[in-house]
Amino acid sequence: MAGSTGRPLAPKLCAPATSLVYNAEVSARRYPDKPFLVFYDSTLSFSQFLGEVERLAGFLQRECGVRRGDRVLLDMQNSPQFVIAYYGILRADAVVVPVNPMSTSEDLARFLEDCGARVGIVAQELFERIEPLIGRSPGLDRVLVAAYSDHLAASSEIPVPAEIAAPRLELAGAGITLWSRMRAAALKPAPHLAGPDDLCVMPYTSGTTGTSRGCMHTHRTAMHTLVAGMRWFKMQPEMNLLALAPFFHVMGMQGSMSGPLYGGNTLVLLPRWNRDAAARCIERYRVGAFQAIPTMVIDFFSNPCLGDYDLSSLTRMSGGGAAMPAAVAERLEQMGLPYVEGYGLSETIAPTHINPLERPKPQCLGVPIYDVDSRVVDPQTLEALPTGEVGEIVTHGPQLFLGYWNKPQETANATAQIDGKRFLRTGDLGRIDEEGYFFMVDRLKRMINASGFKVWPAEVENHMYHHPAILEACVIAARDAHRGETVKALVVARPEWRGRVAEREIIDWCRSSMAHYKAPRIVEFKDVLPKSAAGKILWRELQERENAQARS
């Protein structure tokens, strides 16, 4: 059976029509004594987790005055407190506003002003950034401060970072409450009222102008992708999982946090990326799978000490955010560890596409998952394009956000009516092959025009990863008096190649293996490339630096 595009329809999914809190209640009844969260060898069972969630919800309602639909800011690293806070906010019938823990005071002020949150939950090492904002009128009037060490109940064979092991600071002042006091109060919440169509979570994303926009998601939209991910990967509760992707980001939030809670899986937490700690966790807890972006996977398998660990329990890795370089994917396949790529956005609260487990394709977004109608269209006319032609990816499905908080015009600009259905305009350029697999070409705005030839940076980057000296690469446009723009590559060399390979050698290698107009004319070695907290290379930042240098 085929849809209006002539391609096979996506399979169907019957997701629960409940709030996400019900998932915690069900797992606590099914697996009361089973560890849910493992944090540096300290564990929290499913029933203990639900008890912590109830305490927090009671405190938010009875002490902080949180009401149904209120937004509550959440600012911390992956930890038991993050998961408890996320579900405690939902249990209080409120809306989670998760923010990047690298956010500055200025960032936090913008988020708070936009979403109107009066209450925030923050880790103590981040408290100094939010402290100046407490008591502003109108604005934040209550902050709950958590010390990660409050949930370190045992000595650990995994080295604990200093900021995680740091003892609780006895902070005090108007509007400030310690997490430990909240736990000791043990207040009971009112009956849970939120249903599937209540707002659930509002992750922030930035547009081309850099303006932050809150993506409004309901329990129903969030439920669809967390259940879809578990179903797609055929996850059974016996499999232990490692959480590496940050929970404030939708990939980690859905696939590494909420999905395992729904499925009854034990989740081993790491607050930030550390390849040795990850390997030790896999060995110690017989981890079967983890979700990570390509930069993490590349670093993990570049570890010269990797052979010291027993990784035999590991059967699969998955992720997204950027295409896995083909050369790296081939090496993983040879090791019997396929990397299954997927694709999604904050506006779709994680995946709309995932590769089939039985036949994934490298550097591929995958195929539309359950109930998703996705197409490649002409960006101007929105007409569907033939197989193989490059256009904008547009997507319709149950996980599509309601819109941007208080930004109706930006919502209208980001969506379009096609064949009577509301589609998200992703701003990503892609193509579909003859089997219905989607491939990313680049961002709609990220294109280099060299003497009239269009160059897609992602294509050049993916090819460059085949060079044995290249650990990371980012391709940007450089000004050129003759060509208008030319291709420039910023490269991080592998440690063993540093000082042994020159820029000219990389340029000549590229010219020998790709069309000359695509090959970089400029190569610049860097010690590191800037990355977001989610691990993505910040190509826009690098492009802006280049543009600024050209203007000076």
N, C-alpha and C positions, 0 to 999 in steps of 0.2 A: 504494500500500500504506500502511496506517495502523497506528499503534501503539495501545496500550491507552487512550490519551487521545482517540483519534479523529483525531489530527493526523498529518501526514506524518512518516515516520521520517527521522532525520538520515542523511546519506550515510555511507558506510563509509570507513575509512582503515586501510591496512596499514602501520603504523609499524615501523621496524627494531627487532628484539628484541636490542639490544646496549646496551652502556654508551655514554654520551655521548662518551667519549674516542675511540671509533671514528670519530665524525664528523670530529674533527680529523685523524685519520690518513688518512681517505679524501680529504679536501680537500687535504691536503699532497701526496698522490700525484697527484691530478688537476690541481692548479694550483700546483705547487711555487714558481714565481717570481712569481706574481700577488700584488699587495698584499692582505693581509687587513685589517690595521689601519693607518689613517692618523691620526696624532696631531700636529697642528700642522706638517704637511708632512713629518714623519718617518714612514717606513713600515716595516712588518714583514710579510714575505711569509708565505704559509701554511706553507711548510717551515720558515722561521725561527721562526715561532710554535710549531710542534710541538717544535722543538729546545729552546726556552725552557721549554715545559711539562715536557719530560723532565728538564731540569736541576733544576727546582724539585721535581718528584716525588722524584728521587733524594736531594735534600737533606732533604726532609721525612722520608723513610724512614730514611736512613742517619745523619743528624745529629740529627734531632729525635725519632726513635723513633715516628713515626706509623705506625699499623697499620690494617688493614682495618676499616672501620666507625668509626674515631675521628672526632670532630667537630673541625673547624679553623675558628676565627673569621676572617672576612674583613671588614676595615673600611677602605674607601677610596673615592674618587670614581672615575667613569668614566675609565679609562686603560688603556694596554696592560698595566700590572701587574695591574689587576683581572682582566682576561680570562685572563692567564697564571696568576694565582693560582687562579682558579676551576677551570680545567682541570688545573692542577698538583695541586691537592688531589684531584680526581677520579682523576687518573692514579696517585696514591698509594693508591688504593682507599679514600679517606677521604670524609667528608661535609662539604660547604661550609655554613658558618653565616654568611650575609651579613647585615650589620647596617647601619643607617642611619649615614652618616658624621657626622650631627649628634648621635649618641648621646653622652651624658655618661658620666663615669666610673661614676656610679651605675647608669646603664642597662647599661653593659658588664659591670659586676659581676653584675647580675641574669642577663644572658644567659649568662655564663660559669658561674655557679652552676647554672643550669638545664640547660645542654647538656653540661657537663662537659668543655669543650675545654681541653686543656693547651697547645695551640699557637695562636698568632694571627699573622695577616699584616696589617700596618697601614701606612698612609701616614705619612710623617714629620711632616706638619703635625697629625696626630691622635695622635701618640705620647704627648704629655704626659697624655692622658686615660687611656691604658691602662698607663702606666708604674707608677702606684701599685699596680696589681693583680698585677704580676709577682712570683712567688715566694710568694704566699699559699698556705697549706697547708690543705686540698688546693686546687689551682687552677692557674692559668696559670704555666708554667715556662719557656716559650720564645716569643719574639716576633721575627718577621722584619720589618724596617723598610725601606720602599721610598721612594725619592725619585723623583717623577715625571720629573725632569730626566734621570734615567739613560736614559730612552728618547726624549730629544729629541736627535736626531742631526743635525739640519739647521736652518738659519735658517728662519724662517717668515714668510709674508706675512699670516698670521692672528695678531693680537696675542695673546701668551701671558700669561695671568694670572700675577701675581707668585708665588703659591704653587706654581704648576706649574713655573715657570722656576727656582725657588729651588735653589741648589746643594745637593748632598748634605751632610747633617750627619754628622760622624764620631761617631756615638753609640756608646757602649760601656758595658759593665756585665754583670753576671751575667744570663744568659738572653737577651741582646740580640744579634742578628745583622743586619748590613746586607745588603740585597738584592744589592748589588754583590759581596759576598763569596760569597754563594750562587751567583751566576752564574759567578764565577771558579773555584769548586770543580768545576763541571761533573761532578757525580756522576751515575751512571747508576742508574735505578730498577730494582726487581725486576719480573718479568713482571706485566702487568696482570691482576688476578683478578676484579674487580668485574663483575657481570652485570646484566641488566635489572632484577632484583628486589632488588638491594642498595640501601641508602639512598644518596641522591645529594646532596640539598640540603635545608636546613631553614630557610626564611625565617620570621621571627617576625612575628606579627600580634597585635593587642590586642583583647580582647573588650570587652563593655560595662562591665566593671569596671576596665579598663585593665591587667589582668594580661597579661604577655607570654606568648605560646604559640608554640612551635616547630612548624611544619607539616611533617610527615615526608613527603618525596617520594622516590620511587625513580627510577632511570634510566628505567624504563618510563613512569612517569607524566609525567616531564619530557619525554621523547622525544615523547610524543603531541602536546603542544601546540606544541612548536617546529616539528615537521614539519607539523602542521595549519595553522599560520599561514602558512608558506611556500607550502603547497599552495593554501590558500584565496585568497591574493593573487596566485597564478600567478607567483611570483617566479622569474626567470631569473638565472643568474650574471652576466650582463652589466650588470645594474642596480646602480649604486652607492647605498649607503644612508647616511643620517646618523643617528647614535646620540645622541639627546637625552634620552630617558627614563633615569633612573638604573638602573644594573645591579643594585643591591641589591634593587630592587623587581621583582616577578615579570613585569610588563609589559615593562620594559626588558631584564630578564634573558633572557627567552625570545624576544621579538619583535625586539629590537635587538642582541642579542649571540649567543645560541646558534643562532637561526634562520639568520642570515647565515653562520655557520661551517659549518653543515650544507649550505647552498645554494651555497657558494663565492662569496659576494658580498663586494666590497670595502666596508669599514665605516669611515666617517669619524667620529672620536670627538670629543666635546666633554665636558669634565668637569662643567660646570654650564651652566644655561640662560643664553644671551646672544643676543638676537635679531639683532644685527649680525654676530656671529661665525657664527651659523647661516646667515644669508643669504650671507656670503662663502664659506662652505664649499660651499653649494649651487652657487654660480656657479663656483668654482674646480674642483670635482671632478665637476661635472655630475651632481649627486645627483638620483635619480629619485623617491625616496620617503623619508618619515620618519614616525616614530611619536611622537606627543606627546599630552599631555593638553590639554583645551580651554583652560586658562589660558595655556599656552604659545602655542597657535595664535592666540588672541585678541591676545596681546601682539605676536606676530610680525607680524600684519597691521595692527597699530596703529602700526607703525614709520613715521614720516614720511619716512624715507630709503629705504624699500623699493624705490621706483622706480629707485634708483641701481644696483640689482643685476640681473644677467641670471638670472632664475629659470625660463627656458624649458624646462630639463630636468625640472623638477618636474611629476609627473603625478598624484601621489596623496599624501594624508595619512591616517593612521589613528590610533586611540587609544581610550582609555576612561578609567575612573576617575571620570568625571562626565559628565553629558549635555552635548553641545555646544548652546549656546543656539540656538534655531531661527533667530533673526535673523542670527546669525553664519554658520550653516550655509547659509542662503540666499545670503548674499554670496559665500561660497566657491564655491557651485554656479554662480553667475553668472560667476565668474572662471574656470570650467573646472577647478577644483581641489576635487573632492568630498572631504569628510571622512567616512571610513568608521568608524563606531563599533562597538565590541565591548564585551564584558563578561566579567569573570572575577574570581577572588579568589585570595588566597595559598593557600587550601585546594585550589584547582584549578589552581595554578601557571599562571595566565593564562587564555586564553579558554575559555569554554564556549559563548559566543554571538558571532557576528559578522554584520554586515549583508552580504547578497549584493552583490557588486561591481556587478552589472548593474542592481540596483534597491534601493539603500539608502534607508532612511527616516530623516528627521531625528529627533533626540532619541529614538533607538530603540536598544535593546541588540542587535538583530539576531535571527537565528534560531539554534537549536542547531547547533553544528558537528558534525563527524564523530563518530558513535557516542554522541552525548550525548542522554539522555532528560531533558528539563527540563519542569517543570509549574508551574502556579500553583495553590496549595492553600489551604484554610482553615487558618489557623495553629493552631487548636485541634484540629480533627478530622483534618487532613491529607487530607481528601477533595478531589479535583480540582474546581476551580470552572469554571463555564461561561465561554465566550469573553466578554471585556470586563470581567469582574468582577475586583476587586482582591483579591489574597491574597499569601501568601508564595511566593517563587520557590524551588523545590527542584530539585536537579540530581544526576543519576547519569551517570557516564562513566568512561572509562579514565584520565583525569587526576585523579581524586579522590584526595586525600591518604590516607595510611594512618591518620592520626590526629594528635593533639597529643602532643608528646614528654612522656612521664611524666605525662600528664593524662587517664587513662582516663574519668573522669566527665565532663570537659568535652568529650571526643570523643563520648561517648554523647549528651550534650545537643545537640551540633551535627549529629548524623546521625539518620536515621530509616529504618526498613524499610517500604517501600511496594511492594506487589505482588511481594514476594520480592527486591527490589533495595535496595541501600544508597544512600540519597540524602543529600546535604548540605543542611541547612537554612541557607539563605544569610542569613536575617534581613533580606532586602530585599523590599519590597512592589512588586508589579508586576501587569501584566495582559497578556493575549495578544489580538491582534486577529484578525479573521476569516481572515487569511492566514498565521497562525502566527508573526507577528513579536512579540517581547517588548518591553514598555515598562516602564521603571522609574517607580514612583510615589514611593517614598521608602524610607528605612530603616524597619524594623519599629518601632523605638523613637523615630523622629523624626517626631512628629506633633503638631500644635497643636490643642487642643480649645477652640474659642472659642464659648462659649455653646451647647455641644453640637454645633456644626458642626466637622467634621474638616477641617483644612487641611493639605495636604502642602506643606512648604516648597519642595521642588524645583520644583513646578508654578508657584508664585508667582515664584521666582527666574527660571525660564526665560522667563516673560512679561515680567518687568522688563527683561530684556536687549534688548527691542525699543525701549526708550526711548533716544534718541540720546545722552543725557548719561551713561548708565551704562556704566562699564567692567567693574565687578565688583559682585556683590550676594550677600549671605548673609542668609537669613531665619531668624529664631529666635523662640522664644516669650517674651513679656514678661508679667509678672504684671499682672492687671487685677482690681480689686475687684469689678467688675460682671460681667465675662465669664469670670472665672477666668484665662484666658489670652487674650492678644491677639497680633496679628502685628506683629513688628518687623523692619525691614529695615536692615541695615548696608550702606552703599553707598560704593564708590569711584567718583568722577566722572572722566570723561575729562579730560585736562589742559585742553583748550580750553573746557570747560564749568565749570571750577572758579570759584566766585564768581559764576556767571551763572545758577545754578539753585538754588532753595530747596527745603527739605524738603517744604513744603506743596505745591509744584508736583508733586513726585513722587507724593505721596499722592493728590492730585486726579486725576493722570493714571491711576494704578492703579485708582482707583474708577470712572473713566470707561470702563475697558476690561476689568474683571473683576468677578466677584461681590463685593459689598461685604464679605461675611464673610471673603473671601480677601485683600482688599486690605490692605496694611500700614496700621496706624493710627499707627505711629511710624516715622520714617525718621531715621537718624543717619549723617552723612557721616564717612568715615574716610579717612586718607591711604593706608593699606594694610590689608589683611586678612591675618591669620596663615595661613601655608601650611606643609604638610609638605615634606620634602625632595623628595617626588614631585610637588609642585606643587598638591596638593589643598587647598582652603580648609578650615581646621580649624573646622568649624561647632560641634563639641562644645566646643572651648575657648571659643568665643564664647558659647555657651549657658551654660557653667559660670560665665563672668564675669557674665553677666546674672543668673543665679540668686544668685550671691554678693552682688551689689549689692542685689537685692530683699530678701535676708535681713538686710542691715546697716541 
